[in-house]
């Protein structure tokens, strides 16, 4: 199909979590103003037979449920989703996030305007476990760092790389990819929490572009006990970040993007994030976490 008439948006939902939130996620897709979408739920062996039973009773032909034979983990389940993709546009939607009714029509409009862009990022609202809008410090910082645009804008090159390395302002579950472009780039091994930034930087370094559309049409759910949150005090995320940013600085230097390389070396928002967690680690007497957070904040 041509860019003017894109094929259905393929919504892949890698699943491991609360089935009730998954069903709400699926319901938000079914409520789209643009009916041109498909859903594939990829169950990573969640131990609840009721999920399979629920989708066996689903009568919408646009919705498919598959269950992995073994638990693959975060990165490999994303890879499974990518291998299943065959259409023009696809996304890895969080199994507890919500589309607003105009999400599909918004991303298709962005794709029509910028048909060669590899990635589309729309405006995002952050919600808590109960679905109430929240505005944590993390998201306020993301908003401050994100390029300021009044209408959908195509970003690329060192400007895009520098802004992402400054603060990773994107929201992975809300990103829509041009499938053909995405399939040219591998997920980085050993970076389960920060692999999204690594993928975007690899794509940007190779010349791909990202469309930023400020239209808010997606709700991203923040859980205090999410995989990324639970890894923070124990230092696993920050160890990954230090390793990745060192690699990114070298990558940007090899590309000749000195500003982006300097930003990766400084990684100041990542350092500040560690500093903000120190009081919690101290209160909980997590000595190893304190050492890890201090190292992350101060190591050059």
N, C-alpha and C positions, 0 to 999 in steps of 0.2 A: 504493500500500500504506500501511497505517497505521504509526504509530511502533512499535506492539507487534510488528509483523512486517515489519521493514525488508527492502528489496530487497537483492540481493547487494552487498557492498562492491566498488566499482569501483577496482581498483588500477592506476593508470597508472604506468608505469616509463619515464621519459624516458631514453633510452640513448645514451651515448657513453663508452666505457671498456673495461675488461677483460671479454671475453665469458665467461670462466670464472666471474667474480664475478657477472655477470648471471644465468648459469644457476643459481648457488647461491641468488641472490635469488628466482628463480622457484620453485625447489625448496622454499624456506622457506614460500612461500605455499601451495604444493600440500600441505604437511604440516599445514595448519590443522585444528584440531578442529571448527571450524564450516565446512562446505563452501560456504557462501553467499558466494562471491566470484567476481569475474572479473579477469583480467589483460589489459591492453593495453600491449604494449611498443611505444614510439614511438622508432624508430631515427632519430637525427639524422644520417644519412649516415655512420655509422662505416665506415671502409674495410676491411671484412672480410666477404666474401660468405658465409663460414661461418655467420654469425649468421642470415641469412635461411634458409639451408639447414637449420639446427638447428630453427627454428620451423616450417618447412614439414613437418618430420617429427613435430611435436608432435600427438598425437591427443586431447588434452584440449580439448573444445569451449569451455571457459571461458577459453581462452588465445588471444589475437589478437596478431598481429605486423603492424605497419605501418611503412613506411619513408618518411621525408620526401623530397620530390623534390629539395630543396636543403637545405643545412645552415642551420638557423634560429638556432642559438645558444640559450643557456640560457633566457632569458626567453620568447622566442617559441615554444620547444618546450613550455614549461609552458602557454603560451596554447593551443597545439594540443591538448594533453591536455585542458584545460578545455573546449574546444569539442567534444571527442568525448564528454564526460561526459553521461549522460542519466539516471542512477539517483539514488537518495536520498542515498547517501554515496559520497565519492570521496577519493582521496589521490594525492600525487605521491611515490611511493616511490623512494628512491635506488637506482641500478642496481648497487650493491655492498652494500646494507644487508640485514639479515635480520629476518624476523618470527619471534618465538617461537611455538610452536604455538597458544597461546591468544590471540594478538593480535586476530583477527577477533571471537571471542566476547566479548572484553573491550570493544572499542569499540562493539559492538552493544548490550551491556548498558548502557554509558554513554549511548548514544543513546536507549535505551528510558526511562531514568530522567530524562534531560534532552532531550526531543525537539526543543525549539526552539533549543538551543545551536548556534552556527554551526561550532564547532571542538572537536575532542577531542584532548587531548595525554595520552599514556600515559607511564609510566615507561620510561626508556631506559638500556640498558647500552652503554658505549662499548667498541669493539674496535679492534684495529690491523689492519694489512694482512694479517696471518696469521690473524685471527680470535680472537686472545687478548684477554681483557679488560684494559683499561688505564684509568687515571684521571688524565688530564693536568690541569694547573692550570686550563685553560679550563673543563673540565667540573666541577671542584671549585668554581669560582666560580659557575658556573650553578646547581649544586645548593644553594649557600649563599644565592643570591638568590631562587631559585624559591619561591613561596608554600608554606609548610609545611602539608600536609594529610595526614590519616590515612586518608581515604576519598575517593572521587570527589566533587569539589566544583565548583560552577559559579561562575566569576569573571566580572566585567564592570566597566564604568565606569572611573572614575579609578583605582581600586585596581589593576585589571588593566593599564591603560596605564602607570601609574607603575612597576609591577614589570617590565614588558617593556622599558621605556626605561632602566631601571636596569641591565639586563644581558642582555636577549634570551636568556632561559633556555630557550626552546622549542627543539625539534628539528624542523625543517621536514619531512624525509622521513618522520617518524613521525606527522605531523599528519593527522587525518581531518576532512574538511569535509562539512557538509551542502551538497550541490551547489547547491540553489536559492539559499542564502544567498551562497555563494562567487561565483556568477556575477553578482552585483550589483556587484562591486568589481573595478576594473582593477588590473593590475600597473603599478607605477610605471616609467616609462621611465628608462633611464640608471642603474639601480641593480641590476646583475646579481647582486651578492653579498649585498646587504642588502635585497633586495626582499621577502623573507619577513617581516621585521620591519615594513617599511612597510605591507604588506598587512594584517597583524594589527592594527596601530595604526589604520589606516583603518577596519577593521571594528569595532574597539572604540569609536572615536569616533562611529560611526554607531549604536551601541547594541547591537551583537552581543555574545554571550557565548562563553566558552571553558570547557569542562569539563576539569579537571585530575584525572586518575586516576593515583594513585601506583603502580599495578600495573606492575612491570617486565616488559614482553613484546615488546621491540623492541631490536635491536642496531644501533647507528649506527657506521659504520666511519670512523675518522679516518685520512686519508692525509697524510703530510708533503708530498706533491706535489699535493694537491688544488687546484682552481681558487681557492678562498679562501686556502689556505696560500701558494700561489705568488705571489699578489698582494700579500702583506703587506709584504715587505721593499721592494718597489718602490713602495709607497705608494698603489696604486690603490684598495684597499679603504678605507683611512683617509680618502682624499680624498672618497670616496662617503659615508662615515660622517659626516664633518664637515658636508657639504652636507645630508645627510638630517636629522641631529639639529637643525640650525638650522631646517629646515622643520617638523620635528615640534614644536619648542618653540613656534613661531608657531601651529601647528594646535591644540595643547593650550591655548594662551592664548586663542585665539578660542572654544574650547569652554568656557572658564571653569574649566579644570582647572589651577589654579595650581601644585599640587604636581607634577603630571606635566610641566608646562612647565619648572619649575625642574630637574627630573631630566634632561630632555632637554638643557637648556643646560649642566648640569654634566658629563654623560656620563662619569662618573668611571671606570667599568669599561673603557670604550673607551680612555680616556687611559692607564690602567694597563696595558692590553694593549700599547699602543705602547711604553711604558717597558720592558716585559719583553723586547721584541724588539731594543732598542738594543744590548745586548752582541753579539748575533749579527751585526747590521749593521756594528758596529765591527770585529769579527773578520774579516768578509768584505770590509772596506774599501769598503762600498757607501755612498759619500758622499751620493748623492742620497737614498738610503733613510734615512740618519741625519737629514738635514735634514727630510725628510717626517715621520718619527716624532717628532722634537723639536717640530715645528710642531703636530702633532696633540695632543701631550701638553700643550702650553702655551697654544695659542690659546684665546681666550675666545669 
